[in-house]
């Protein structure tokens, strides 16, 4: 593309087990068995450990996806030492575990049954998400996570090949082990030399012959830990080496219980060392963290143009993979409805256009259990049109209605036909009956499910009856008490995606597609059924039915995305005449799923962009770029020029170059599959458009010349980003945490430049606009103490403001006013042969401290105590001496409640300064300050000062 010697290698594209420290539910509060992982509704990825404990058994077996073509039976290593089971079991040899590569289980919904001597003691449904292969090699990358684990913090995730997952990393150097042992027929798989570990991890590997495997961490130090592993467990991959498969060992470790930094691990087989590695632990804290959450999209991982979303998992104390575009395009996103008051049980939405969705409307028992399928509803949120298919008691469609007021009634079902009669809004027959062809077998799965639900009367029914009905025993993972407007308290079950709900969507979608398309064939013009029949989220299930795959076959799961969170907070009237609840639930799903799309904003790239590029092969080669883009829909083309600069002219060939043709596609904020062609060959590139739409950065490869590099450009002219921002998420109003305000926080919205904060006395939200902050925090100081208010947020930019967020309630607290205590001390800022006085004024109160003799090293005297309310404060201070000029200081300090502070003067290299910081508070009522060594040393330089003659007296 450019005409220069080696710069093509730079820019020819120009563009772009378990130890006792583990914090888990108390065994004393459990029965005599407990499955710790996976849990009901959890997401699993990478290499993991199925683990738990059983007090009394001979053998523990794990069965995954029983009765399917992909059923797996795994013998767990049992027993292993578990000190935390002593109370429940009376001894500590109760742990079980089996290592599993979830990638080999496959994407989608799975079921696990745990058996002790053949008796089931646990049954859970969980979701596996993979990156498409059984074991990914050659991947890498580090990703900063802003505001995690708390606001203001940044953590770094890095890909770990041994874990096939992500771990937290830090900047430490991990030394090599000198002369590590090499022992045949043994292998330590994790941790490895130089690896990073975090969260709850797994020490694992295999040994062909041994009686016991032990690992020793930090031997000979004050923090040495010896861990007995679960051994042997079945490992089919060791058959060739060992001649059998009972060779695996593993032990789960809470790495958060270790200090961050470098550690050593020795692995022993019957006391003989066979592995010795150094590794690093990155701990977010020293205990099991609760209450955290977070979803983070990782752009261009595992490959350019793809996006992988990771989600915080409390049981793992780490992030797991929640979804990834690398596994292919999905035609539907499926989510459960957890709101007891919402008549829908599950919804399916088009992931490319979340405004189009359908849901399964059900009757629910008082515990939230679906008892009968009432109808299948579809709605296009963009246009507001909707339709409903009402089912008869036998599960066949009986009536169609839509937002235009049209009604169709069905009768005379046969295996291949159906009679349809059309009525207007007044119930007058306008057409029919018309006999239409239909595939009766496409309706039978829904009929069967309706019959199964009718036969399940209680969650306490026997496993055999439930299995016959095709319903999983455990619908719900947890429950939440909800207070209704009537004052009645009910328990809202929160259930994650399980086979029952997947079957509802599968059979409901197939029946809807078949019926709607039959209606369309009747020749009635402007029928909304035609839009529903053609909607990809509906048509996709019809295409699967034609395959056919049948039921919740795993192949179906590969083509749909199971939502990474339940949809809640979607209350509505159960007697609603249109799918209002479907709209609310779909909007919530859109908020949940938005991050995976890379921000959800399409940018107009037309215009001139300038920036630079750097070769990662020839690091001395750089170029400044000027690019001209033309964007048509999702297609990108253009041209550019570059001025090449280099520290090695012979290699880079500096000078002005001209460009050839560039192309590519734009999807959300991702530039994918870019290609630049010129006489020197082609270059592949990718890029990410910043949330503002004003900057693009990315990477390139030039295979023909073996070069790769990075680039970055900013918008100079042309192009607009007039997209209205989406609705804010994660709105949180404080509940009595502050005595003077309600604090409202929310997550930043892509392309938003400001926000509008609304307060209402109704849970429906809206109300009065009370603020327009540019940040994601607002403090409402105009409310009364103890009165609940409802807050919602809009995100805005030059194009306008988007939709309201979900509502969260908060109230101003009644906590006693907190005070900060402070004093002053004249230290070593004085004039030779004179006394000095330090005076500090804070909140209108002035305190003085005098040092009488500058010729000694005496620390001087404290002035007594003053108090001030907590918060940001301004202060002024002066130091005066009989023979020297007065020094003045001023500044600001953010004072915390119930904390002691001190101000002291000092003379340092840069001149006279005032130090302030926290000090130890006395326990006596006199509250005198003590100890200067705790001073933080925050410096405030004087605005004006005559420094002549001042010195530090020591």
N, C-alpha and C positions, 0 to 999 in steps of 0.2 A: 504494500500500500504506500509506504514511503520509500523514497529513493536515497538510501544511504547504506553504508557498509554493513555494520553489525547491529544497527539500531533495530532491524527487524526482529532481533531476538529480544529487544526491549519493548517495542511499541508497534510492531508492524500492523497491529490491529487498530491503533490509536484510540480505541474505545474500551472502550471499555471491554449338745451342745451349749449355746447361750451361757454367758457368765452371769454371776449373781448381780452384777451392777446393772443389768438390763432392766429398765423400768417397764413393767407390763402389768396388766390387771392382776390383782392379788390372788394367788391360788386359793387362799382361804375363802375367798368369796365365790369361787367357782365349784363346779362339781368335781368328780375324780378324773375328768378328762378335759383337755382344752386344746383346740386348734388355734394357733397364734397367727399363722400366715399360710395361704392367703385368707382374707376376710371377705365376708359377704359384700359384694359390690365393688371390690377393690380392682385397681388396674395393676397389672403385672407386666414386667418387661425385663429383658436381659437374662442373666444367670441369677437364679434365686434359690431359696431353700424353703421347702414345705416343712413347717416345724410346729412343735407343740409339746405336750406332755400327757402321759397317762400313768396313773398310780400303779395299776396292776394289770399286766398282760404278758402274753408270751411273744406276740408278734403284732406289729402295726403295719397295715397295708393302706396304700393310697390308690384310689380309682378315679381316673379323670375321664369324663365323657362316657360313662357307662352306657352300654347298649347301642353305641354308635359305631360306625366303621373305623373311627380313629380312637377307640377306647385304649387307655393305657393303664396298666396295673404296676405299681411301684412298691417294692418292699422297703420300708424305712429302716434306717439304722436305729436300733433300740435295744437296751436303754443306754442313755448317756447321763452323766452327772448333771443335776440341776439343783443347786442349793436352795433356790427360791420355791421348790415344791415340798420342802421339809414339813411345813405346817399342814398342808393339805394331805400329804401322803404318808407322813411319818418317816420318810426316808428321802434320799436325794437322787436315786437312780431311776429317773422317770422320763427323761427327755427323749424325743424322737425327731428325726430329720432325714430328708432326702433331697439331694441337690437336683435341680431341674433347669434345663435350658428352655425358657418359655418360648424362645423363637421356634423350637421344634414342635411346640404344642400348636402354634399358629394363631393368626389374628382372629379376634372375635370373642364371642361369649362361650364360656366353658363352665362345666360343673365339676366339683370335686367332692368325693365322699371319703371319709377317713374311717377305717375299721380297726377295732381292737379285737383280736381273736375272732374275726368275722362279724362282729357286731358293730353297726354304724354308730359313731358318736359325734360326727360333724358332717354337715352337708351345706356347701356354699356355692354360689355362682359368682364368677369373676370375669373380667375382661382382659385379654392379652393383646398387647400392641407391639408389633415388630417393625423392623426396618426392611423387611422383605426377604431376608435370608436367614438361614440357621445360625451362622456365625459370621459376622461382618469383620473383615480384615482391612487394614490399610486406611481406616478412618482416623480422623483427628480433628482437633478444634477446641478452642476455649471461648466461653461465652460469659460476659459480665451480666449479672442479674441486679438491676437497680432496685433499691429499697427492699432488699431481702437480706437477713430475716426481719429487719425493721426499717422504718423510714430513715433515710440518710445513710444506710449501709449499702455496700456493693459487694456481692459474693461472686466468685468465678466458678463456673461449671466447666469441666473438661471431660472429653470422651475417654473411657477406659475400655480397652479391648478385652482384657480378662473378664471384666464384669459385664461386657456387652451393654453398658449403660453409662450414665454420667456420675461423676464424683466431684466433690468440691476440691479445689486446688488452691495452693498458696505459693508464694515465692520463697522456696527453700531449696538448698542444694542437698541432694541425697548421696552420701558417699557410697562407694562400692564396698562389698565385702571382700576381704583378702582371702584368697584360696578357699572359696566355698566348696563344700563337699559335693562329690559326684558319686551317686549311688545308683546302680542299675535297678530297673524295675520299680522305681519310685518317681513321683513327680508332685511338686507343690505348684498348683495352678494359680492360687491367689492367697495372699498378695505376692507380687513379683518384685524382683530387685528394681528399685527406683519408682515403684507405683505410688499412687495417692489413694488413700482410703478415707471414707466419711460415712456418717449415718450408721445404720445397722448393717454390717457387712458379713461376709462369709469367708472364713479361712477354709480352703478346700484343696483336694488333690486326690491321689490314689497311690496305694502301695500293694504290691502283689501278695506278699506274705508277711503277716505280723499278728501279734496278739492284741496290741494296743498302740494307738497313735496319740502322741502328746505334742502340744506346741507350747513353747516358752517365749514370752515377750519380754524384752528388756531384762535379760538375765543378769543377775549380779547388781542390779540397781535397787533403790528403795521402792520402786514401783513394779517389781517383777510380778508377772502373772503366769501361772501354769494352767493350761486348759486341756482337759481330756476331750477328745473329739468323738463324734458318733462314727463308729467303724465296726464292721464293714457295711457299706451300702452297695446296691447293685449298680454296676457301671458296664454297660454292654461294650463301650468303646475300649475297654481294657482286655477284651477277650483275646485278641491277637497277641498281645504282649505277655499276659499273665496265664493264659490257658483257661481262665474262668472269668466271671464278671463280678464277683463279690469283693471289690477292692477299694471302693470309694470311702473317703473320710471327709468330715466337715464339722465345723463348729461356728455358730453365729456369735458375732462380737459387736457390742455397742461401741463403736469407735469414739462416740462422743464422750465416753468415760475416760478416754486417754487425752493427755495434753496434746495440743497442736504442735507439730514438729516431727522430727525424725525418730523412728523407733527401729528396733531389731527383732526379728523373729527367727527362732530355731525350731525345726520340726524333727521329732524323734520317733522312730519305729522301734518299739521294745527297748527304749533307752539309747539307741544308736542314731546319731544325727544324720539326716539325709538331705536337709535343706537349711540354708542360712541366708536371709535377705534383709536389706535395709529398705524401709518404706517411710512415707510421710502421712501423718494424720492431719486432716483439717476438720476441726471441731467448731460448730456454731455455738456451742455452750457445753456445760459439763453435765447436763441432765437431759432427760427425755423432753423434747420440746412439744408443747401442745398449743393449739389455737392458731397455728400458722396456716397460711394458704398462699397459693400463687400459681398462675399459669404463665409460662414464658414461651413465645415462639422463637425458635432458633432458625434464622433464615440461612439458606444455602447449606443446609445439613439434612441428610448425609451427602448431598451433591448439589451442585449449582442449580438454582431454579426450584429446588424443593424446600419445604419448610417442615420442621418437626416441632411439635409442641410438647413441652415437659410440664409436669404437674407435681406439686409438693404432695408427698404421701407421708402422713404421720406414722403409720406402722413401720415404714421403712426408714423414717428420719432422713429422707433423701428425696430426690426427684425421680419420677418414673416417666416413661414415654407414654403420653396420652393419645397422640395421634400423629400421623405423618403423611404427607402427600406422596412419599416415595412408593407407597403400596398401591398407588393407582387411584384414578378418579372414582369417587363414590356417587351413586345416583341418589342416595338418601342418607339423612342423618336421623337417627332414632333416639328418642329420649322418653323417660318415664315422667309421669305427672305425680308429684308427691303431695299435692294439696288435697286434703280430704274433701274439701268443699267443691273441688273442680270435678265435673262429671266425666272428664276425659281420663283414660288410664295411660295412654301413650300417644305420641305423635311422631310423624315422619315428615321431614322437610327436605326440600331440594337444597343441598349445600351450596350450590352456585347461585341460588335465588331463594333466600329464606322466606320470602313473602308468600311462597306457594307451599302449602302444607295440608296434610290431612291427619285426622285423629280418630281414635276408637273411643266412642262415647259409651259409658257403662253405668250400670247401677252399682253402688258401693255399699258394703256392709258398714257397721259402725266402726269397725277396725280398719276400714279402708280397703278391704279385700274386694276385688271385682266379683260380682255375683251373676251379672248378665250383661251381654253386649246389646245396647239399644240401637246404635246407629253408627255409620261411618260418615264423617263430615269432612268437607274440603273447603278451603277458603283461600282466595288470593288477597293478601293484605294490601297490595298496591292498588287494586281496583275496588276492593270491598265486596266483590261478588262471592257468593257462597252457595253450597248445595249440601243436601243431606239425603243419605240413604237409610231409611228406617227399616229395621229387621223385624220379621215375625218371630214367634216363639220357636219355630223350627230352624231359625238362623238364615232363612232366605230373605232377600230384599222384598219388602212389601209395598213401600211407598217412596217416591222421589219428590223432593221439593227444593226450590231455590229462591234466591233473593229477587228474582223477577216476578215471583208469585205463581209460577207454573208448578203444577203437580202432576205426577205420573203414578199410576197404580199398576202393580204387577199381579199376574194370575196365570194359572195353567202352566206351571213349570214342567218341562220334560227334560230329558237328557240333552236335548239340542235346541230347544226353543222356549220362548216366553211370550206371553201376551201382555201388551202395554196399552193403557188407556190414558189420555191426556185430559187434564181439567184446568180451568182457569182459577183465579183467586177466589171466585165465588162458589167454586165447587161444581161448575157447569161443565159437562162433557164437551170437549171441543174436537177430539179426534180419537178414533179407535173403537174397539180394540184392534191392535195391529200385532200380528205374530212376527216376532223377530228371532233370528238365529242366535244361539248362545251356547257357549261351552259349559255344560253343566258340571263337568269335573272341576272347573275353576272355582265353583261355588262350594264344593263339598268340604274343603278344609275349614271354611268359616262355619259351616253347619256343625261339623264335628267339634269345633272349639266351643260353640254355644252350648252344645249338649254336655261337654265335659265340665264347663263352669256350673251348669245347673246341678250337676251331680256332686259338687264339692260344697258341703254345707258348713264346714268348720276347718280352721287351721290345725285343729288337733286331731284330724282324721288320721288313720293309720297310713304308714308309708306305702303299703300295698295299694290302698284305695287311691291315694294321691298319684302313685305311679301309673295306675290304670287310667286315671283321668288326665295324665300328661301334665300335671301341675307340680311345680317344685314345692317342697315342704316349707321352706323359709322364704316368704315373700319379702319380709322387712328386715332391714339391718338395724334400725334404731327407730325411735319415736320421739315426737316433740309435743308437749302440751300446748294447746291453743285455746285462748279465751275468746268466745264468740261475742257478738254485740249483745246477745241476750244475757250474758254473764255466765253462761254454761261453759265449763271447761271440757274439751275433748282432746283426745290424743290423735295427732296427725301422723300417721305412719309415713316414713320416708323409705321408699324402696328403690333399689337400683335396678337397672335393666336385667331381666331374667328371661328364661325361655318362654314363660307364659306371655309376657308382654311382646317379645319378639314374634311369637306365633300370632298374637292379635294383629300386629302390624302387617305381617306377611300375608295372612289369610284375608284380612280386611282390605289390603291394597289390591290383591288379586281380584277379589269379588267386586271392588269398586271399578277397577279398570274394565272388567268384562261387562258390567251392567251399564256404565256410562257410555261405553262405545256402542252398545246395543241401542241405547236411546238415541244416540247421534244418528245411527243408521235409519231411524224412523223418518227422517226427512223434515223434522220440525226446525224451522230457521231460528237463528239466534239463541239456540239452546245452550245454557251455561254448561250442561253436561259435556258439550264438545270441548270446552276449555279444560274441564277436569280430566277428560279422557286423554287429552294431549299433554297434560302437565307431566314433565319428566319424572317427578317423584311418584306419580301414579302409574304412568306407562312403564316405568322400570320394573315394577312388580309384575305387571302383565307379561313383560318380556321374559322374566324369570319363570313364570308359570308355563310359558310355551317351551321352556328348555327341555323337560321339566326338572326341577331339583327336589321339590317336595318339602313341606314343613319348614322347620328352622335348620335345614341342612347347612353344614359349615360353609358350603359354597356360597350360600346367600350372605353369610356374614362377611365374606371377603368383598362384597359389593356394596355394603352399607357401612356407615360409620356409627358406632354406638357412642352416644354423647358421653363426654367425660364428666358430666354432672347431672344430677336430677334437676328437673324443672319444678321450682316451687313458687310460692307467692303469686299465684294466679287465681285468686278467688273470684267467683262470679255467681250469678243466680242459676240454680239448677233448673229453673223453668224457662231459661232464656229461649227465645224463638229462633235465634240464629247462633252460629258458632262463635259467640263473643269470647268464651273461654279458650277456644282454639287460637284466637288472635293473641290473647295475652300470653299464652304458653309459648307460642311461636316467637313472639318478640323476646321473651326471656331466653329461649334457645338461641336466638340470633346473638344476644349479648354474650352468652356462654361460648359460642363457637367462633365469634368474630376474630380472636387473635390468630387463628391458624391461617387466615387468608392473608396475613401480612399487613394488617392494618385496615383493610376494607375500603381503601380510597383509591380511585383511579385518577392518575395525574395526566394532565395535558403537557407533553414534553416539547411542544413546538417552540422553537426559539434558539438562542445562542447560549452555549454553555462553555465555561472556561475552567481550566484547572491544571492538573499535572498527573504524570504517571511515573512509576518507578519499576525497574526490572528487579526481580528477586533472584535472577541468575547472574546478571552483570550489574552488581549493586551500584556501580559508579554511573550508570546510564539513567538519565532523567529527561523528561520532556515536558514542556508546557503545551496544553491542548486548547484548541478552539473548535467546538463541534456545533454543527447545525442539524437539529433534529426535525423530522417530519413524522407526526404520529397520526395514523388513520385507524380509528377503533383500537384494536389491540396490536396493530402492526406498526413496527418502528423502522424508519429508514433515514438516511441523511448522509452527510459528508463532513469533513473536518480538515484541519491543518495542524501542524505541530512545529514548534521550535525546539530542537533538541540541544540540550546542554549536557556536558559530561566532564568528569575528571580524567577520563582516559580517552582523549579524542580519537586515537587510532582505532579504538574498539567501537566507540559509539557513533563516530562520524557526525559531529554537531552541525547544525545548520537548519534552515527552514525547509520543511517537507510539505508535500501535498497528499491528500487522502484519496482513497478509492471509495468503494461503495460499502456502506454498513447496513445491516438489517437486524431484525430481532422481533420479539413480541413483548408486550407489557401485560402483566397480570397483577392487579392490585398495585403494590409498591415494588414488585419484582420485575426486573428486566431479564428475560429468559432466552436461552438458545440464540444468543447474539452471534452474528457472523460478519466478519470484515474480509473482503476479498481485494486483492491487488496482484500485481505481477510477481510478487514474492511469495504468494501463497495465501492461505486463509488463517484467520485467528478467531478463536472462540472466546466469548466474554459473557459475563453476567454482572448484574449490579442490583443494588438496593436503593430505592429512592427514600430519602429521609422523610419523616412524618410531615415536615413543613412543605415538602415538594420542591425545595429550593436547592437540594444537593443530592448527588448520586455518587456512590462509591462502589467499587467491586474489584473483581480479579479477571485476568485473562490468561490464556495459554496460546502459544504459537507452536503447534506440534512440528511443523516443517523445519523449524530452526531450533527447537528445543528450549524455547524461552517461556517464562511466565512472569507475571508481575501484578501490581496493583494500580488502581487509578481512582481519581476523584475529581469531579467537576461541580461547579456551582452555576446556577441560572444567572445569566446576564441580561437577557431580554426575551420578550415573547413568552407565550404560554401563560396559563392561568391554573389555579387550583381552586375552582369555585365550588367545591363539594361541601355541602352542609354536614357538619360532624354528626356522628351517631350519638346515641344516648349514653351518658356516663354509667359506669358500673361500680359495684362495691361501695355504694353509698353507706356511710356509717355515721350516725349522730350519737354523741356521747350521752350516756345514761347516768347523770348525776356525778360525773367525774370532776366537774368544775363547779365551784360555788358562785361564780360570777358570769357563767356563759354556758351555751351549748356549742360544742365544736363539731363541725361536719367535715368529713373527709371523703374523698372518692378517687377513683383511678383516672389517670389522664386519658383523654380521648384524642385519637389521631386527628391531626389537622385543626384542633381547637386552639383558639387564641385567647378565649375568655370563657367564663361560665356565668350562668344565672342561677341564683339560689332562691328557692321558693319555700315558704312556710305556710302550713295549713293546719286547721284544727280537725281535719277529716283524714282518715286513712287513705282516701282516694288520691290525696296529693294535690298538686297545683297550689292555688291560693295566692298569697301576696309575695311579690318579688322583694327580697330583703337585701340582696347584694349582687355585685357583678365582679367577682374576683378574677384575676388572671392566673391564680394558682389553684391547686386542688384541695384547698383548705379554706374554710370560712368559720368565723366565730360570731355567733348570735348572742349579743349582750343585752338584748331588749326584751327578754322573756322573764316571767316570774318564776320564783323558786318552786320546784316540785311539780310543775304543770307540763304534761306531755304535749309535744307538738310534732307535726309530721313534715319531713323535709324531702324535697326532690330537686334535681339538678338538670339544667340544660347546658349543652356544650355549644359554643358559638364561634363563628369567624366572620370574615367579610361577606360570606354568602348567606349568613343568617344563623339562626339557632335551631338545633335539632330537637328530637323528641325528649319528653321527660324521662328521667331515670325512674327506676323503681323507688318506692317510698321507704324511708326508715324513720322511726320515731326516736326522740331524745328529750331530755329534760335537764334543767339547771339544778344542780345539787344543793344540798344544805350543809355541806361540810364546813367545819369551823375554819375561820380565816387563818391561813398559815403565815408564819412570821419568819423572817431572816434576821439573824443577830450579827452585829458587826462592831468592830473596834478599830483603833489605830495605834500604831507604834512608831516612834521616831527611832530609826535604826542607824545607818552609817552614812546618811547624806547630811553633811554638816560642814561648817567652816572652821578651819584651824583656830583654836583658842577661843571658841565661842560656843554658846548653846544653840540648839535648833529646835524649832517647833513645827510639827506636822499637823495641819488642820484639814479635816475632811468633812464636807457637807453633803448629806444624802437625805432625800425626802424632807428637806427643810431643817434637818437636825445637824448641828455641827459638833464634832468631837476633836479635842486637841490632845497631843502627846508631845512631851518635851524631853529632849535629851540634854542634860545639863553640862556634860563635860565631853568634848570631842577628842580629848587626848587619851581616852581609855577605850577599851574594846567592849565596854558594857553595852548590852543590847538596848538599853533605854527602858522606858516604862510604857505600860499599856494604859490607854484611856479606857474608861468603863464601857459598858454595853449600851448600844442603841438597837432599836428594832425597826423593821420596815416590812411591809407586806411583800410577798414573793412577786417576782416579775422583772421586766426590764427597767432598769433605773439609770438615770444620769447622775453624775457626781462632779464636784469640783474639789480641788485640793491645792494647798499651798505649803511650801516649806520656807520658813523665815529664820534668819540668824542675825545676830547683832552686827556682824562684820561683813555680811554678804548680801547680795541682792536676793529678792524674793523670787522663788520659782513657782510657777502656776501650772496646774495640770487640769485636764478635764477629759471625760470619757463616758462610756456606758458599760454597765455590767448586768448580766441576766442573773438575778438572785433567785435561788430555789427556796422553797419553804422549809422550815425547821432545819436550817443549815447555818453554820457559823462562818463568817468571813473576816478577813483582816486586810487593812491597807498598810503598806510600809514603804518608806522612801529608801532609795538606794542610788549609788553612783556606779555605773557600769561602763563598759568600753564605749558604748555609743553616747555616754553622757548621763545626766541625771534622769532617773526614771521613777515612776510610781508603780509598785507591784501590788496586785490584789489577788486573792485566791481563797479557797476554803482552808479552814484549820480545824483541829479537833475541838469539839464542844465539851465543856466540863459537865460532869454529871450533877453537880451541886446546883441548888436553886439560885445561887449568886450568878451563875452563868458567866464566869470569867473565862476569857480565852486562854488557851495554853498551847505552846509549841509552835514555832515558826517553820519547822522543817517540813510541814505538810503544805506550805504555800505553793500554789501552782505556778506562780511566777508569770502571770500575764502582765505585759509591760504597757505602760501608757507614757509616751514621750510628751514633755511639756510643749504647749503651743509657742510660748516665748520664754526665754531664760537667758540670764547672763551667767555663763558657766565659769568665768574666771575666778580662781581661788577656791573652787570646790574640789574636795578630794574624798577618797574613800578611806575612812579611819578604820584600821584593823588592829 
